[in-house]
């Protein structure tokens, strides 16, 4: 759900047609990569200022003579106008590096794209996200594991990022949508080009309920060399990357390496040691990736601000499920200094739970008779997200040591 403040930011950050043209021209200029374009922006501040600069000034900024002449000539604006028209016709929106809507995490990587093309719910660019990646030819085990963990992560409030490729990517998107969660698909082609073609229906559903993202110009085909480049955005948007299945030299290992280089968490679901598809996740676990068996293995490793944001979102969801308050209830709620019942439940649970001995859910319900089962379960969920406790197999809980 989009808040009023998020809607206001989205409306106020829309580019004028002239600004769009200049950003597109910078993005399309030959001889410029993401790093060089970013350096020019740091020096000249805006694309308009870059195109007002002389060839000599551009060369002084580090461009080669041919790149400086090409940029100063403005010849790229014709193609920029074509791209602008195509974006309008397909409903794509442009999110430049300077926009407040640009993903904060992506901005911190070594070579962030200067321009993103998006279709769908643009606010998901800054959602708390985890990427799920894997092979295009998964086993039945890989598909089942992906469906389960993607659904659990979506239910926990995380946005799931993937590449909409065949196999693991597709199943992750489908599981999240089926759970009513948020998902972002990062394309290795233009955001108006559906690849693979059989995912046309899935892409339409993601555009409606989630977000499609690409750094490639409108109409760009899915060239093989685009996908390794695309993978840095998959990891760059995310707090961590979960690898399900992948062979020795797969795109999954590339994405995991990019995630590690970007300072993201790396997770892996272990696989059968006799299967070639288990090579990537099992090796990553040997190298220090977090072994994942359930959703909380992922959430427990997220930065504390992300866990708190998830917990707050969960509380808002629980409040939305409560029946409307009666006038009598409203009057009671207006009385100051009433204790927070959820806080009281959490404190009661922390008194019972131990650091060194798991406590079963049934025992908690028996001991804490003054709290309903729904109150206890909701409090336990919030405490897991905050990293205060950990759920073990069989509905057992243990307190996590917090300095």
Number of C-alpha atoms within 10 A of each C-alpha: 6 11 9 9 9 14 13 11 15 15 10 11 15 16 16 8 10 11 15 22 23 22 22 26 25 29 24 19 21 14 14 18 16 16 14 16 22 19 14 21 19 10 12 17 13 16 20 17 13 20 19 15 15 15 21 13 14 22 16 12 15 13 20 15 14 13 18 25 17 16 26 19 14 15 13 20 18 12 15 22 18 13 20 21 13 16 21 11 10 12 12 20 20 21 26 22 20 14 16 14 19 20 22 15 21 22 16 13 19 13 17 21 22 23 24 22 21 26 23 20 19 23 19 22 24 17 24 21 29 32 31 29 32 33 23 18 15 18 16 9 13 24 21 15 21 29 20 18 24 31 24 19 23 23 17 20 22 27 24 30 31 28 27 28 22 17 19 30 23 23 23 29 31 21 21 26 21 11 14 13 23 24 31 30 26 25 29 29 24 20 29 25 17 21 20 12 9 10 15 13 11 16 26 16 16 23 19 13 17 26 24 29 29 22 24 22 22 21 15 14 17 17 9 10 9 15 17 16 14 21 23 24 28 29 34 30 30 26 24 28 32 28 30 30 34 27 18 14 10 17 19 26 22 16 28 29 18 22 27 16 14 19 15 21 22 28 26 28 24 23 19 11 10 8 12 13 23 23 21 28 30 22 15 21 17 10 9 11 21 20 20 18 15 18 18 21 15 23 23 17 18 22 13 14 11 19 23 17 17 21 21 16 16 19 17 11 12 11 11 10 9 8 7 10 10 9 9 8 10 11 10 11 12 9 8 7 7 9 8 8 12 16 11 13 20 18 12 17 21 18 9 14 18 16 14 10 11 17 19 17 18 12 11 19 16 11 13 16 9 10 17 11 16 9 14 20 14 16 22 22 19 24 21 20 27 23 21 17 24 21 21 14 10 8 11 16 22 20 23 18 11 7 3
